[in-house]
Amino acid sequence: MKRIKFKCENCGKTENIPLEAVRFCEEMDGGDPLVPPRFECKYCGGIIRPIYYKGIYGYIYRWED
Ligand SMILES: [Zn+2]
């Protein structure tokens, strides 16, 4: 299955999240273009965001500091 690379805002570690889970999260958010899908970092409990992800509604989310 395809995975999307996410990065933690806090510790900087990366994690690959299954595309299916990312899409599910996005649907729950209603596809807000300003709010990327987020998950909890398994290392530190911080927020992880996609480095690059094109969403189901056509928005592109990029990692920006
Ligand atoms: Zn972390």
N, CA, C, O and the ligand as a Tripos MOL2 file, in Angstrom:
@<TRIPOS>MOLECULE
protein
  261   259    66     0     0
PROTEIN
NO_CHARGES

@<TRIPOS>ATOM
      1 N           0.8510   -1.2030    0.0000 N.3       1 MET1
      2 CA          0.0000    0.0000    0.0000 C.3       1 MET1
      3 C           0.8850    1.2510    0.0000 C.2       1 MET1
      4 O           1.9650    1.2660    0.5910 O.2       1 MET1
      5 N           0.4160    2.2690   -0.6570 N.am      2 LYS2
      6 CA          1.1560    3.5220   -0.7140 C.3       2 LYS2
      7 C           1.1960    4.1920    0.6610 C.2       2 LYS2
      8 O           0.2310    4.1330    1.4230 O.2       2 LYS2
      9 N           2.3170    4.8230    0.9580 N.am      3 ARG3
     10 CA          2.4440    5.5310    2.2220 C.3       3 ARG3
     11 C           2.8960    6.9680    1.9820 C.2       3 ARG3
     12 O           3.5680    7.2720    0.9970 O.2       3 ARG3
     13 N           2.5140    7.8280    2.8930 N.am      4 ILE4
     14 CA          2.8730    9.2410    2.7980 C.3       4 ILE4
     15 C           3.8410    9.5530    3.9320 C.2       4 ILE4
     16 O           3.6410    9.1390    5.0740 O.2       4 ILE4
     17 N           4.8910   10.2890    3.5920 N.am      5 LYS5
     18 CA          5.9020   10.6060    4.5870 C.3       5 LYS5
     19 C           5.4800   11.8180    5.4150 C.2       5 LYS5
     20 O           5.1690   12.8800    4.8770 O.2       5 LYS5
     21 N           5.4760   11.6360    6.7110 N.am      6 PHE6
     22 CA          5.1320   12.6960    7.6540 C.3       6 PHE6
     23 C           6.3580   13.0480    8.4840 C.2       6 PHE6
     24 O           7.2650   12.2330    8.6560 O.2       6 PHE6
     25 N           6.3710   14.2800    8.9980 N.am      7 LYS7
     26 CA          7.4820   14.7230    9.8330 C.3       7 LYS7
     27 C           6.9530   15.3910   11.0930 C.2       7 LYS7
     28 O           5.9530   16.1070   11.0680 O.2       7 LYS7
     29 N           7.6460   15.1400   12.1860 N.am      8 CYS8
     30 CA          7.2090   15.6820   13.4770 C.3       8 CYS8
     31 C           7.6400   17.1280   13.6490 C.2       8 CYS8
     32 O           8.7860   17.4810   13.3710 O.2       8 CYS8
     33 N           6.7140   17.9630   14.1090 N.am      9 GLU9
     34 CA          7.0140   19.3750   14.3670 C.3       9 GLU9
     35 C           7.9590   19.5280   15.5370 C.2       9 GLU9
     36 O           8.6900   20.5130   15.6370 O.2       9 GLU9
     37 N           7.9380   18.5550   16.4130 N.am     10 ASN10
     38 CA          8.6930   18.6600   17.6570 C.3      10 ASN10
     39 C          10.0860   18.0360   17.5640 C.2      10 ASN10
     40 O          11.0880   18.7150   17.7910 O.2      10 ASN10
     41 N          10.1490   16.7520   17.2330 N.am     11 CYS11
     42 CA         11.4420   16.0650   17.2510 C.3      11 CYS11
     43 C          12.0550   15.8970   15.8630 C.2      11 CYS11
     44 O          13.2220   15.5200   15.7530 O.2      11 CYS11
     45 N          11.2950   16.1670   14.8050 N.am     12 GLY12
     46 CA         11.8380   16.1100   13.4510 C.3      12 GLY12
     47 C          11.9320   14.7220   12.8510 C.2      12 GLY12
     48 O          12.3910   14.5700   11.7190 O.2      12 GLY12
     49 N          11.5070   13.7080   13.5840 N.am     13 LYS13
     50 CA         11.5570   12.3540   13.0460 C.3      13 LYS13
     51 C          10.4660   12.1830   11.9920 C.2      13 LYS13
     52 O           9.4290   12.8450   12.0330 O.2      13 LYS13
     53 N          10.7230   11.2870   11.0560 N.am     14 THR14
     54 CA          9.7480   11.0540    9.9980 C.3      14 THR14
     55 C           9.0970    9.6880   10.1740 C.2      14 THR14
     56 O           9.6550    8.7670   10.7710 O.2      14 THR14
     57 N           7.9040    9.6060    9.6320 N.am     15 GLU15
     58 CA          7.1360    8.3760    9.7420 C.3      15 GLU15
     59 C           6.2970    8.2420    8.4840 C.2      15 GLU15
     60 O           5.7780    9.2320    7.9680 O.2      15 GLU15
     61 N           6.1630    7.0120    7.9890 N.am     16 ASN16
     62 CA          5.3420    6.7810    6.8020 C.3      16 ASN16
     63 C           3.9580    6.2940    7.2090 C.2      16 ASN16
     64 O           3.8020    5.2440    7.8320 O.2      16 ASN16
     65 N           2.9630    7.0860    6.8390 N.am     17 ILE17
     66 CA          1.5780    6.7760    7.2130 C.3      17 ILE17
     67 C           0.8520    6.2090    5.9850 C.2      17 ILE17
     68 O           0.9590    6.7640    4.8920 O.2      17 ILE17
     69 N           0.1200    5.1170    6.1620 N.am     18 PRO18
     70 CA         -0.6240    4.5540    5.0210 C.3      18 PRO18
     71 C          -1.5940    5.5910    4.4310 C.2      18 PRO18
     72 O          -2.2970    6.2970    5.1540 O.2      18 PRO18
     73 N          -1.6060    5.6560    3.1060 N.am     19 LEU19
     74 CA         -2.4500    6.6200    2.4030 C.3      19 LEU19
     75 C          -3.9150    6.5480    2.8460 C.2      19 LEU19
     76 O          -4.5890    7.5690    2.9760 O.2      19 LEU19
     77 N          -4.3810    5.3420    3.0690 N.am     20 GLU20
     78 CA         -5.7660    5.1520    3.5010 C.3      20 GLU20
     79 C          -6.0750    5.9000    4.8030 C.2      20 GLU20
     80 O          -7.1270    6.5250    4.9380 O.2      20 GLU20
     81 N          -5.1570    5.8270    5.7420 N.am     21 ALA21
     82 CA         -5.3370    6.4940    7.0410 C.3      21 ALA21
     83 C          -5.2910    8.0110    6.8740 C.2      21 ALA21
     84 O          -6.0380    8.7410    7.5270 O.2      21 ALA21
     85 N          -4.3940    8.4820    5.9820 N.am     22 VAL22
     86 CA         -4.2800    9.9210    5.7360 C.3      22 VAL22
     87 C          -5.5760   10.4530    5.1240 C.2      22 VAL22
     88 O          -6.0760   11.5080    5.5140 O.2      22 VAL22
     89 N          -6.0970    9.7170    4.1770 N.am     23 ARG23
     90 CA         -7.3490   10.1370    3.5170 C.3      23 ARG23
     91 C          -8.5150   10.1460    4.4940 C.2      23 ARG23
     92 O          -9.3730   11.0280    4.4510 O.2      23 ARG23
     93 N          -8.5330    9.1600    5.3690 N.am     24 PHE24
     94 CA         -9.5990    9.0910    6.3680 C.3      24 PHE24
     95 C          -9.5450   10.3150    7.2780 C.2      24 PHE24
     96 O         -10.5690   10.9340    7.5680 O.2      24 PHE24
     97 N          -8.3500   10.6500    7.7180 N.am     25 CYS25
     98 CA         -8.1440   11.8140    8.5790 C.3      25 CYS25
     99 C          -8.5930   13.0890    7.8650 C.2      25 CYS25
    100 O          -9.2350   13.9500    8.4670 O.2      25 CYS25
    101 N          -8.2580   13.2030    6.5970 N.am     26 GLU26
    102 CA         -8.6120   14.3780    5.8000 C.3      26 GLU26
    103 C         -10.1320   14.5200    5.6790 C.2      26 GLU26
    104 O         -10.6720   15.6210    5.7770 O.2      26 GLU26
    105 N         -10.7910   13.4230    5.4720 N.am     27 GLU27
    106 CA        -12.2590   13.4630    5.3700 C.3      27 GLU27
    107 C         -12.8960   13.9260    6.6720 C.2      27 GLU27
    108 O         -13.8830   14.6610    6.6690 O.2      27 GLU27
    109 N         -12.3140   13.4840    7.7860 N.am     28 MET28
    110 CA        -12.8290   13.8930    9.0980 C.3      28 MET28
    111 C         -12.6920   15.4000    9.2930 C.2      28 MET28
    112 O         -13.5330   16.0370    9.9270 O.2      28 MET28
    113 N         -11.6070   15.9630    8.7320 N.am     29 ASP29
    114 CA        -11.3420   17.4060    8.8290 C.3      29 ASP29
    115 C         -12.1920   18.2070    7.8600 C.2      29 ASP29
    116 O         -12.2680   19.4300    7.9770 O.2      29 ASP29
    117 N         -12.8230   17.5540    6.9210 N.am     30 GLY30
    118 CA        -13.6030   18.2550    5.9120 C.3      30 GLY30
    119 C         -12.7530   18.8440    4.7980 C.2      30 GLY30
    120 O         -13.2330   19.6670    4.0190 O.2      30 GLY30
    121 N         -11.4880   18.4280    4.7170 N.am     31 GLY31
    122 CA        -10.6280   18.8780    3.6230 C.3      31 GLY31
    123 C         -10.2530   20.3460    3.6790 C.2      31 GLY31
    124 O         -10.1840   21.0040    2.6410 O.2      31 GLY31
    125 N         -10.0080   20.8760    4.8750 N.am     32 ASP32
    126 CA         -9.5910   22.2670    5.0310 C.3      32 ASP32
    127 C          -8.2080   22.4700    4.4070 C.2      32 ASP32
    128 O          -7.2470   21.8190    4.8180 O.2      32 ASP32
    129 N          -8.0940   23.3760    3.4090 N.am     33 PRO33
    130 CA         -6.8080   23.5470    2.7290 C.3      33 PRO33
    131 C          -5.7160   24.1100    3.6350 C.2      33 PRO33
    132 O          -4.5300   23.9670    3.3380 O.2      33 PRO33
    133 N          -6.1070   24.7460    4.7350 N.am     34 LEU34
    134 CA         -5.1100   25.3380    5.6300 C.3      34 LEU34
    135 C          -4.6420   24.3730    6.7120 C.2      34 LEU34
    136 O          -3.6400   24.6120    7.3870 O.2      34 LEU34
    137 N          -5.3660   23.3020    6.8600 N.am     35 VAL35
    138 CA         -5.0280   22.3540    7.9230 C.3      35 VAL35
    139 C          -4.6960   20.9900    7.3310 C.2      35 VAL35
    140 O          -5.5920   20.2540    6.9190 O.2      35 VAL35
    141 N          -3.4190   20.6550    7.2880 N.am     36 PRO36
    142 CA         -3.0480   19.3430    6.7480 C.3      36 PRO36
    143 C          -3.4800   18.2250    7.6850 C.2      36 PRO36
    144 O          -3.6890   18.4500    8.8770 O.2      36 PRO36
    145 N          -3.6120   17.0210    7.1410 N.am     37 PRO37
    146 CA         -3.8970   15.8850    8.0160 C.3      37 PRO37
    147 C          -2.7750   15.7560    9.0470 C.2      37 PRO37
    148 O          -1.5990   15.9160    8.7190 O.2      37 PRO37
    149 N          -3.1440   15.4710   10.2750 N.am     38 ARG38
    150 CA         -2.1560   15.3890   11.3490 C.3      38 ARG38
    151 C          -2.3190   14.1110   12.1390 C.2      38 ARG38
    152 O          -3.4200   13.5830   12.2980 O.2      38 ARG38
    153 N          -1.2080   13.6370   12.6220 N.am     39 PHE39
    154 CA         -1.2320   12.4830   13.5160 C.3      39 PHE39
    155 C          -0.3010   12.7650   14.6750 C.2      39 PHE39
    156 O           0.4320   13.7540   14.6950 O.2      39 PHE39
    157 N          -0.3530   11.8620   15.6390 N.am     40 GLU40
    158 CA          0.5180   12.0170   16.7940 C.3      40 GLU40
    159 C           1.8340   11.2970   16.5370 C.2      40 GLU40
    160 O           1.8520   10.1720   16.0360 O.2      40 GLU40
    161 N           2.9180   11.9490   16.8800 N.am     41 CYS41
    162 CA          4.2440   11.3360   16.7300 C.3      41 CYS41
    163 C           4.3850   10.1750   17.7070 C.2      41 CYS41
    164 O           4.1010   10.3060   18.8980 O.2      41 CYS41
    165 N           4.8330    9.0310   17.1760 N.am     42 LYS42
    166 CA          4.9460    7.8630   18.0450 C.3      42 LYS42
    167 C           6.1780    7.9320   18.9400 C.2      42 LYS42
    168 O           6.3050    7.1660   19.8950 O.2      42 LYS42
    169 N           7.0850    8.8560   18.6240 N.am     43 TYR43
    170 CA          8.3010    8.9890   19.4180 C.3      43 TYR43
    171 C           8.1440    9.9560   20.5810 C.2      43 TYR43
    172 O           8.5920    9.6800   21.6940 O.2      43 TYR43
    173 N           7.5000   11.1010   20.3160 N.am     44 CYS44
    174 CA          7.4600   12.1330   21.3620 C.3      44 CYS44
    175 C           6.0500   12.6200   21.6820 C.2      44 CYS44
    176 O           5.8690   13.3930   22.6230 O.2      44 CYS44
    177 N           5.0630   12.1890   20.9300 N.am     45 GLY45
    178 CA          3.6970   12.6410   21.2040 C.3      45 GLY45
    179 C           3.3510   13.9750   20.5570 C.2      45 GLY45
    180 O           2.2460   14.4870   20.7350 O.2      45 GLY45
    181 N           4.3020   14.5390   19.8010 N.am     46 GLY46
    182 CA          4.0590   15.8030   19.1030 C.3      46 GLY46
    183 C           3.1750   15.6030   17.8810 C.2      46 GLY46
    184 O           2.6290   14.5220   17.6570 O.2      46 GLY46
    185 N           3.0440   16.6750   17.0900 N.am     47 ILE47
    186 CA          2.1940   16.6180   15.8930 C.3      47 ILE47
    187 C           3.0580   16.3410   14.6700 C.2      47 ILE47
    188 O           4.0870   16.9860   14.4650 O.2      47 ILE47
    189 N           2.6320   15.3780   13.8630 N.am     48 ILE48
    190 CA          3.3310   15.1270   12.6000 C.3      48 ILE48
    191 C           2.4530   15.5860   11.4410 C.2      48 ILE48
    192 O           1.2370   15.3930   11.4350 O.2      48 ILE48
    193 N           3.1110   16.1980   10.4640 N.am     49 ARG49
    194 CA          2.4330   16.7250    9.2710 C.3      49 ARG49
    195 C           3.1070   16.1530    8.0300 C.2      49 ARG49
    196 O           4.2760   15.7690    8.0770 O.2      49 ARG49
    197 N           2.3530   16.0920    6.8870 N.am     50 PRO50
    198 CA          2.9680   15.5390    5.6740 C.3      50 PRO50
    199 C           4.0450   16.4530    5.1080 C.2      50 PRO50
    200 O           3.9210   17.6760    5.1550 O.2      50 PRO50
    201 N           5.1000   15.8510    4.5750 N.am     51 ILE51
    202 CA          6.1440   16.6230    3.9020 C.3      51 ILE51
    203 C           5.6350   17.0570    2.5320 C.2      51 ILE51
    204 O           5.8510   18.1890    2.1000 O.2      51 ILE51
    205 N           4.9620   16.1450    1.8700 N.am     52 TYR52
    206 CA          4.2790   16.4940    0.6220 C.3      52 TYR52
    207 C           3.1050   15.5440    0.4580 C.2      52 TYR52
    208 O           3.2580   14.3220    0.4750 O.2      52 TYR52
    209 N           1.9350   16.1340    0.3010 N.am     53 TYR53
    210 CA          0.7550   15.2970    0.1360 C.3      53 TYR53
    211 C          -0.2940   16.0370   -0.6700 C.2      53 TYR53
    212 O          -0.6800   17.1560   -0.3310 O.2      53 TYR53
    213 N          -0.7520   15.4060   -1.7360 N.am     54 LYS54
    214 CA         -1.8440   15.9770   -2.5090 C.3      54 LYS54
    215 C          -3.1310   15.3360   -2.0250 C.2      54 LYS54
    216 O          -3.3190   14.1250   -2.1430 O.2      54 LYS54
    217 N          -4.0110   16.1560   -1.4800 N.am     55 GLY55
    218 CA         -5.2090   15.6540   -0.8270 C.3      55 GLY55
    219 C          -6.3140   15.2360   -1.7740 C.2      55 GLY55
    220 O          -6.2590   15.4690   -2.9820 O.2      55 GLY55
    221 N          -7.3140   14.6130   -1.1880 N.am     56 ILE56
    222 CA         -8.4220   14.0950   -1.9820 C.3      56 ILE56
    223 C          -9.2560   15.2060   -2.6280 C.2      56 ILE56
    224 O          -9.9670   14.9680   -3.6040 O.2      56 ILE56
    225 N          -9.1620   16.4280   -2.0710 N.am     57 TYR57
    226 CA         -9.9180   17.5390   -2.6580 C.3      57 TYR57
    227 C          -9.0500   18.3920   -3.5680 C.2      57 TYR57
    228 O          -9.4780   19.4470   -4.0360 O.2      57 TYR57
    229 N          -7.8050   17.9250   -3.8210 N.am     58 GLY58
    230 CA         -6.9260   18.6050   -4.7590 C.3      58 GLY58
    231 C          -5.9490   19.5920   -4.1410 C.2      58 GLY58
    232 O          -5.1190   20.1630   -4.8480 O.2      58 GLY58
    233 N          -6.0370   19.8040   -2.8200 N.am     59 TYR59
    234 CA         -5.0860   20.7130   -2.1770 C.3      59 TYR59
    235 C          -3.7540   20.0140   -2.0070 C.2      59 TYR59
    236 O          -3.6910   18.8050   -1.7830 O.2      59 TYR59
    237 N          -2.6820   20.8020   -2.1170 N.am     60 ILE60
    238 CA         -1.3480   20.2380   -1.8920 C.3      60 ILE60
    239 C          -0.8120   20.7720   -0.5730 C.2      60 ILE60
    240 O          -0.7250   21.9800   -0.3570 O.2      60 ILE60
    241 N          -0.4590   19.8480    0.2930 N.am     61 TYR61
    242 CA          0.1160   20.2110    1.5800 C.3      61 TYR61
    243 C           1.6070   19.9630    1.5240 C.2      61 TYR61
    244 O           2.0520   18.8790    1.1480 O.2      61 TYR61
    245 N           2.3730   20.9600    1.8970 N.am     62 ARG62
    246 CA          3.8310   20.8130    1.9280 C.3      62 ARG62
    247 C           4.3390   21.1780    3.3030 C.2      62 ARG62
    248 O           3.7650   22.0110    4.0040 O.2      62 ARG62
    249 N           5.4210   20.5390    3.6650 N.am     63 TRP63
    250 CA          6.0660   20.8880    4.9260 C.3      63 TRP63
    251 C           6.6970   22.2620    4.7810 C.2      63 TRP63
    252 O           7.4930   22.4910    3.8710 O.2      63 TRP63
    253 N           6.3430   23.1820    5.6810 N.am     64 GLU64
    254 CA          6.9860   24.4970    5.6880 C.3      64 GLU64
    255 C           7.3050   24.8570    7.1260 C.2      64 GLU64
    256 O           6.4760   24.6780    8.0180 O.2      64 GLU64
    257 N           8.5090   25.3650    7.3510 N.am     65 ASP65
    258 CA          8.8760   25.7580    8.7220 C.3      65 ASP65
    259 C           8.3270   27.1290    9.0440 C.2      65 ASP65
    260 O           8.5300   27.6320   10.1490 O.2      65 ASP65
    261 ZN          8.1660   13.6640   17.5430 Zn       66 ZN66
@<TRIPOS>BOND
     1     1     2 1
     2     2     3 1
     3     3     4 2
     4     3     5 am
     5     5     6 1
     6     6     7 1
     7     7     8 2
     8     7     9 am
     9     9    10 1
    10    10    11 1
    11    11    12 2
    12    11    13 am
    13    13    14 1
    14    14    15 1
    15    15    16 2
    16    15    17 am
    17    17    18 1
    18    18    19 1
    19    19    20 2
    20    19    21 am
    21    21    22 1
    22    22    23 1
    23    23    24 2
    24    23    25 am
    25    25    26 1
    26    26    27 1
    27    27    28 2
    28    27    29 am
    29    29    30 1
    30    30    31 1
    31    31    32 2
    32    31    33 am
    33    33    34 1
    34    34    35 1
    35    35    36 2
    36    35    37 am
    37    37    38 1
    38    38    39 1
    39    39    40 2
    40    39    41 am
    41    41    42 1
    42    42    43 1
    43    43    44 2
    44    43    45 am
    45    45    46 1
    46    46    47 1
    47    47    48 2
    48    47    49 am
    49    49    50 1
    50    50    51 1
    51    51    52 2
    52    51    53 am
    53    53    54 1
    54    54    55 1
    55    55    56 2
    56    55    57 am
    57    57    58 1
    58    58    59 1
    59    59    60 2
    60    59    61 am
    61    61    62 1
    62    62    63 1
    63    63    64 2
    64    63    65 am
    65    65    66 1
    66    66    67 1
    67    67    68 2
    68    67    69 am
    69    69    70 1
    70    70    71 1
    71    71    72 2
    72    71    73 am
    73    73    74 1
    74    74    75 1
    75    75    76 2
    76    75    77 am
    77    77    78 1
    78    78    79 1
    79    79    80 2
    80    79    81 am
    81    81    82 1
    82    82    83 1
    83    83    84 2
    84    83    85 am
    85    85    86 1
    86    86    87 1
    87    87    88 2
    88    87    89 am
    89    89    90 1
    90    90    91 1
    91    91    92 2
    92    91    93 am
    93    93    94 1
    94    94    95 1
    95    95    96 2
    96    95    97 am
    97    97    98 1
    98    98    99 1
    99    99   100 2
   100    99   101 am
   101   101   102 1
   102   102   103 1
   103   103   104 2
   104   103   105 am
   105   105   106 1
   106   106   107 1
   107   107   108 2
   108   107   109 am
   109   109   110 1
   110   110   111 1
   111   111   112 2
   112   111   113 am
   113   113   114 1
   114   114   115 1
   115   115   116 2
   116   115   117 am
   117   117   118 1
   118   118   119 1
   119   119   120 2
   120   119   121 am
   121   121   122 1
   122   122   123 1
   123   123   124 2
   124   123   125 am
   125   125   126 1
   126   126   127 1
   127   127   128 2
   128   127   129 am
   129   129   130 1
   130   130   131 1
   131   131   132 2
   132   131   133 am
   133   133   134 1
   134   134   135 1
   135   135   136 2
   136   135   137 am
   137   137   138 1
   138   138   139 1
   139   139   140 2
   140   139   141 am
   141   141   142 1
   142   142   143 1
   143   143   144 2
   144   143   145 am
   145   145   146 1
   146   146   147 1
   147   147   148 2
   148   147   149 am
   149   149   150 1
   150   150   151 1
   151   151   152 2
   152   151   153 am
   153   153   154 1
   154   154   155 1
   155   155   156 2
   156   155   157 am
   157   157   158 1
   158   158   159 1
   159   159   160 2
   160   159   161 am
   161   161   162 1
   162   162   163 1
   163   163   164 2
   164   163   165 am
   165   165   166 1
   166   166   167 1
   167   167   168 2
   168   167   169 am
   169   169   170 1
   170   170   171 1
   171   171   172 2
   172   171   173 am
   173   173   174 1
   174   174   175 1
   175   175   176 2
   176   175   177 am
   177   177   178 1
   178   178   179 1
   179   179   180 2
   180   179   181 am
   181   181   182 1
   182   182   183 1
   183   183   184 2
   184   183   185 am
   185   185   186 1
   186   186   187 1
   187   187   188 2
   188   187   189 am
   189   189   190 1
   190   190   191 1
   191   191   192 2
   192   191   193 am
   193   193   194 1
   194   194   195 1
   195   195   196 2
   196   195   197 am
   197   197   198 1
   198   198   199 1
   199   199   200 2
   200   199   201 am
   201   201   202 1
   202   202   203 1
   203   203   204 2
   204   203   205 am
   205   205   206 1
   206   206   207 1
   207   207   208 2
   208   207   209 am
   209   209   210 1
   210   210   211 1
   211   211   212 2
   212   211   213 am
   213   213   214 1
   214   214   215 1
   215   215   216 2
   216   215   217 am
   217   217   218 1
   218   218   219 1
   219   219   220 2
   220   219   221 am
   221   221   222 1
   222   222   223 1
   223   223   224 2
   224   223   225 am
   225   225   226 1
   226   226   227 1
   227   227   228 2
   228   227   229 am
   229   229   230 1
   230   230   231 1
   231   231   232 2
   232   231   233 am
   233   233   234 1
   234   234   235 1
   235   235   236 2
   236   235   237 am
   237   237   238 1
   238   238   239 1
   239   239   240 2
   240   239   241 am
   241   241   242 1
   242   242   243 1
   243   243   244 2
   244   243   245 am
   245   245   246 1
   246   246   247 1
   247   247   248 2
   248   247   249 am
   249   249   250 1
   250   250   251 1
   251   251   252 2
   252   251   253 am
   253   253   254 1
   254   254   255 1
   255   255   256 2
   256   255   257 am
   257   257   258 1
   258   258   259 1
   259   259   260 2
@<TRIPOS>SUBSTRUCTURE
     1 MET1         2 RESIDUE 1 A MET
     2 LYS2         6 RESIDUE 1 A LYS
     3 ARG3        10 RESIDUE 1 A ARG
     4 ILE4        14 RESIDUE 1 A ILE
     5 LYS5        18 RESIDUE 1 A LYS
     6 PHE6        22 RESIDUE 1 A PHE
     7 LYS7        26 RESIDUE 1 A LYS
     8 CYS8        30 RESIDUE 1 A CYS
     9 GLU9        34 RESIDUE 1 A GLU
    10 ASN10       38 RESIDUE 1 A ASN
    11 CYS11       42 RESIDUE 1 A CYS
    12 GLY12       46 RESIDUE 1 A GLY
    13 LYS13       50 RESIDUE 1 A LYS
    14 THR14       54 RESIDUE 1 A THR
    15 GLU15       58 RESIDUE 1 A GLU
    16 ASN16       62 RESIDUE 1 A ASN
    17 ILE17       66 RESIDUE 1 A ILE
    18 PRO18       70 RESIDUE 1 A PRO
    19 LEU19       74 RESIDUE 1 A LEU
    20 GLU20       78 RESIDUE 1 A GLU
    21 ALA21       82 RESIDUE 1 A ALA
    22 VAL22       86 RESIDUE 1 A VAL
    23 ARG23       90 RESIDUE 1 A ARG
    24 PHE24       94 RESIDUE 1 A PHE
    25 CYS25       98 RESIDUE 1 A CYS
    26 GLU26      102 RESIDUE 1 A GLU
    27 GLU27      106 RESIDUE 1 A GLU
    28 MET28      110 RESIDUE 1 A MET
    29 ASP29      114 RESIDUE 1 A ASP
    30 GLY30      118 RESIDUE 1 A GLY
    31 GLY31      122 RESIDUE 1 A GLY
    32 ASP32      126 RESIDUE 1 A ASP
    33 PRO33      130 RESIDUE 1 A PRO
    34 LEU34      134 RESIDUE 1 A LEU
    35 VAL35      138 RESIDUE 1 A VAL
    36 PRO36      142 RESIDUE 1 A PRO
    37 PRO37      146 RESIDUE 1 A PRO
    38 ARG38      150 RESIDUE 1 A ARG
    39 PHE39      154 RESIDUE 1 A PHE
    40 GLU40      158 RESIDUE 1 A GLU
    41 CYS41      162 RESIDUE 1 A CYS
    42 LYS42      166 RESIDUE 1 A LYS
    43 TYR43      170 RESIDUE 1 A TYR
    44 CYS44      174 RESIDUE 1 A CYS
    45 GLY45      178 RESIDUE 1 A GLY
    46 GLY46      182 RESIDUE 1 A GLY
    47 ILE47      186 RESIDUE 1 A ILE
    48 ILE48      190 RESIDUE 1 A ILE
    49 ARG49      194 RESIDUE 1 A ARG
    50 PRO50      198 RESIDUE 1 A PRO
    51 ILE51      202 RESIDUE 1 A ILE
    52 TYR52      206 RESIDUE 1 A TYR
    53 TYR53      210 RESIDUE 1 A TYR
    54 LYS54      214 RESIDUE 1 A LYS
    55 GLY55      218 RESIDUE 1 A GLY
    56 ILE56      222 RESIDUE 1 A ILE
    57 TYR57      226 RESIDUE 1 A TYR
    58 GLY58      230 RESIDUE 1 A GLY
    59 TYR59      234 RESIDUE 1 A TYR
    60 ILE60      238 RESIDUE 1 A ILE
    61 TYR61      242 RESIDUE 1 A TYR
    62 ARG62      246 RESIDUE 1 A ARG
    63 TRP63      250 RESIDUE 1 A TRP
    64 GLU64      254 RESIDUE 1 A GLU
    65 ASP65      258 RESIDUE 1 A ASP
    66 ZN66       261 GROUP 0 **** ****
